[in-house]
């Protein structure tokens, strides 16, 4: 008697194949045009990174708590003429990320018709849990390429702060030439335009 063989169940965990054909990359101007025309809205969970539309990582309570704490701690030591923004767009040569915290020159009235650019930015901070690999790699290179003077990663996986300074400048191999790590009990100095303006406790940046 012949035995019957059921067909294999369809896999449900395999996502769409990565295209092998060239994929269109967007300029910052084209990205802005899509926003103006309504093709992209504030509800679309994407950001422009190096010409690609990349899905933004979801935020859990630990991430939200750390973001708020970091913004408040940084804002408390800023001198007049500087502001700490949270999860707002900045414009780089090929990207428009939305860092968790960014220190910009002036306040919102300085930017009525544009986002802050590298020349306006003293510090970018990303709060990293599930996004740690992206923040250490892809975003680190983008910020170094743009010449952002200081880049911090609030590492929620290991409960520490990673500080990157001295960007090497443009190019595909751009990076920060100096990296330091700070534990929960440490203080880290905030430097703006070569001058130390204050220090924050790392524990205040963590949830």
C-alpha positions as CSV (number, residue, x, y, z in Angstrom):
1,X,0.0,0.0,0.0
2,X,1.4,3.3,-1.0
3,X,1.9,5.8,1.7
4,X,0.7,9.3,1.2
5,X,3.2,12.2,1.7
6,X,1.8,15.6,2.7
7,X,3.3,18.6,0.9
8,X,5.8,20.5,3.0
9,X,4.3,23.4,5.0
10,X,5.1,26.8,3.6
11,X,7.8,28.7,5.5
12,X,6.4,31.7,7.3
13,X,9.6,33.3,8.6
14,X,11.4,33.9,5.3
15,X,11.2,37.6,4.3
16,X,11.4,39.0,0.8
17,X,14.6,38.4,-1.1
18,X,17.1,41.1,-1.3
19,X,17.1,42.5,-4.8
20,X,20.2,41.8,-6.9
21,X,19.4,44.6,-9.3
22,X,20.6,48.1,-8.7
23,X,18.4,49.9,-6.1
24,X,17.6,53.5,-6.4
25,X,19.2,55.8,-3.9
26,X,17.6,59.1,-2.9
27,X,19.3,62.5,-2.5
28,X,18.4,64.7,0.5
29,X,16.5,67.0,-1.9
30,X,14.5,64.1,-3.3
31,X,13.7,63.0,0.2
32,X,12.4,66.5,1.0
33,X,10.3,66.5,-2.1
34,X,8.6,63.3,-1.1
35,X,7.8,64.8,2.3
36,X,6.4,68.0,0.7
37,X,4.3,66.1,-1.7
38,X,2.9,63.8,1.0
39,X,4.5,60.6,-0.4
40,X,6.1,60.3,3.1
41,X,4.5,61.6,6.2
42,X,5.4,61.9,9.9
43,X,3.7,58.6,10.5
44,X,6.0,56.7,8.2
45,X,8.7,55.0,10.4
46,X,11.7,55.7,8.1
47,X,14.7,57.9,7.9
48,X,17.1,58.7,5.1
49,X,20.6,57.1,5.8
50,X,23.3,57.4,3.2
51,X,20.6,57.6,0.4
52,X,18.5,54.7,1.7
53,X,15.1,54.8,3.3
54,X,15.8,52.8,6.4
55,X,13.2,51.6,9.0
56,X,13.5,53.3,12.3
57,X,14.0,51.0,15.3
58,X,11.0,50.7,17.7
59,X,11.4,52.3,21.1
60,X,10.7,50.5,24.3
61,X,10.2,52.0,27.8
62,X,13.9,51.7,28.7
63,X,14.8,53.5,25.5
64,X,12.3,56.3,26.1
65,X,13.5,56.7,29.7
66,X,17.1,56.9,28.7
67,X,16.4,59.4,25.9
68,X,14.5,61.8,28.2
69,X,17.2,61.5,30.9
70,X,20.0,62.1,28.4
71,X,18.3,65.1,26.9
72,X,17.7,66.6,30.4
73,X,21.2,65.9,31.6
74,X,22.9,67.4,28.6
75,X,20.5,70.4,28.5
76,X,21.4,71.2,32.2
77,X,25.0,72.0,31.4
78,X,24.6,73.8,28.1
79,X,25.8,77.4,27.9
80,X,23.6,80.2,26.4
81,X,23.1,79.9,22.7
82,X,22.8,76.1,22.6
83,X,19.8,73.8,22.8
84,X,19.3,70.0,23.3
85,X,16.7,68.5,21.0
86,X,15.2,65.0,21.1
87,X,14.4,62.8,18.1
88,X,14.3,65.7,15.6
89,X,15.7,65.6,12.1
90,X,19.2,66.9,11.1
91,X,20.4,67.2,7.6
92,X,23.8,65.7,6.5
93,X,25.2,65.5,3.0
94,X,23.5,62.1,2.1
95,X,21.3,61.5,5.1
96,X,18.5,62.9,7.3
97,X,18.6,60.9,10.6
98,X,16.6,61.7,13.7
99,X,19.1,61.3,16.6
100,X,17.8,60.5,20.0
101,X,19.5,63.7,21.3
102,X,21.3,66.4,19.4
103,X,22.9,69.6,20.7
104,X,22.4,72.5,18.2
105,X,23.3,76.1,18.0
106,X,20.4,78.4,18.9
107,X,16.8,77.4,19.4
108,X,13.9,76.4,17.2
109,X,13.6,80.0,15.9
110,X,17.0,79.6,14.2
111,X,15.6,76.9,11.9
112,X,12.2,78.0,10.5
113,X,12.8,76.5,7.0
114,X,15.5,73.9,7.4
115,X,16.9,71.3,9.8
116,X,20.2,71.8,11.6
117,X,23.3,70.8,9.6
118,X,26.8,69.7,10.6
119,X,27.9,73.3,11.1
120,X,25.1,73.8,13.6
121,X,25.8,70.6,15.7
122,X,28.1,70.1,18.7
123,X,27.0,66.6,19.8
124,X,24.8,63.7,18.5
125,X,23.6,61.0,20.9
126,X,22.0,57.7,20.0
127,X,20.4,55.5,22.7
128,X,21.2,51.9,21.7
129,X,19.6,48.6,22.6
130,X,18.4,46.6,19.6
131,X,20.0,49.4,17.4
132,X,23.5,49.0,18.9
133,X,25.0,47.4,15.8
134,X,23.6,50.1,13.5
135,X,24.6,52.9,15.8
136,X,28.2,51.6,16.2
137,X,28.6,51.0,12.5
138,X,26.4,52.6,9.9
139,X,25.5,55.8,11.9
140,X,28.9,56.2,13.4
141,X,30.4,56.3,9.9
142,X,27.7,58.8,8.7
143,X,28.3,61.2,11.6
144,X,32.1,60.9,11.1
145,X,31.7,61.6,7.4
146,X,29.7,64.8,8.2
147,X,32.3,66.0,10.6
148,X,30.1,65.9,13.7
149,X,32.6,66.7,16.5
150,X,31.3,64.4,19.2
151,X,29.1,61.3,19.0
152,X,27.8,59.4,22.1
153,X,26.2,56.0,22.2
154,X,24.2,55.3,25.4
155,X,24.7,51.6,25.4
156,X,21.8,50.0,27.2
157,X,23.0,46.5,26.5
158,X,26.1,47.0,28.7
159,X,25.0,50.0,30.8
160,X,27.8,52.3,29.7
161,X,28.5,55.4,27.6
162,X,30.7,55.2,24.5
163,X,32.2,58.5,23.4
164,X,33.6,59.1,19.9
165,X,35.6,62.3,19.0
166,X,38.0,63.6,16.4
167,X,36.1,62.6,13.1
168,X,38.4,61.7,10.3
169,X,36.3,63.5,7.7
170,X,34.6,62.4,4.4
171,X,35.0,59.1,2.6
172,X,33.7,55.6,2.8
173,X,36.2,54.7,5.6
174,X,35.4,57.8,7.7
175,X,35.5,57.1,11.5
176,X,36.3,58.7,14.8
177,X,39.9,58.6,15.7
178,X,39.3,58.6,19.5
179,X,37.0,56.3,21.5
180,X,36.4,56.2,25.2
181,X,34.1,54.2,27.4
182,X,32.5,55.4,30.7
183,X,30.8,53.3,33.4
184,X,27.7,54.2,35.4
185,X,29.7,55.8,38.2
186,X,31.7,58.0,35.9
187,X,31.3,61.6,34.8
188,X,31.8,62.7,31.1
189,X,32.8,66.1,30.0
190,X,30.7,67.9,27.4
191,X,32.9,69.9,25.0
192,X,31.5,72.5,22.6
193,X,33.7,74.1,20.0
194,X,36.8,73.0,21.9
195,X,35.7,74.3,25.3
196,X,34.5,72.1,28.2
197,X,31.2,73.5,29.2
198,X,30.2,71.0,32.0
199,X,30.0,67.4,32.9
200,X,27.2,64.9,33.2
201,X,26.9,61.7,35.3
202,X,26.6,58.6,33.1
203,X,24.0,57.1,35.5
204,X,21.7,60.0,34.6
205,X,21.8,58.9,31.0
206,X,20.7,55.3,31.8
207,X,17.1,54.2,32.6
